[in-house]
Amino acid sequence: MWITDLYSYAHSSNRGIRMVVWFNEDKETDWAVFGGVNGEGNFRYSGATYKTYSDYKSAVTRSAMLSSNSGTPRLLTDLQFTGQ
């Protein structure tokens, strides 16, 4: 699947990619890995059901990815990220 291919490409040691930003929108194609019209899985929250892709969850939970967990130290400050 293309999600797995994207993250495999990003994880390749010779690429130097340090961050992947996801455009979670259902636009000209279904880029939404959470809440779009496609996906093989479902996630229920507060009575609502959202379509999901299990490949996305597998990719972002790999050990090479930093978590969004607030306990994980940042590699860049907000100012560094914006180039200041």
Buried (B, 14 or more C-beta within 10 A) or exposed (E): EEBEEBBEEBBEEEEEEEEEEEEEEEEEEBEBBBBBEEBEEEEEEEEEEBBBBEBBBEBBEEEEBEEEEEEEEEEEEEEEEEEE
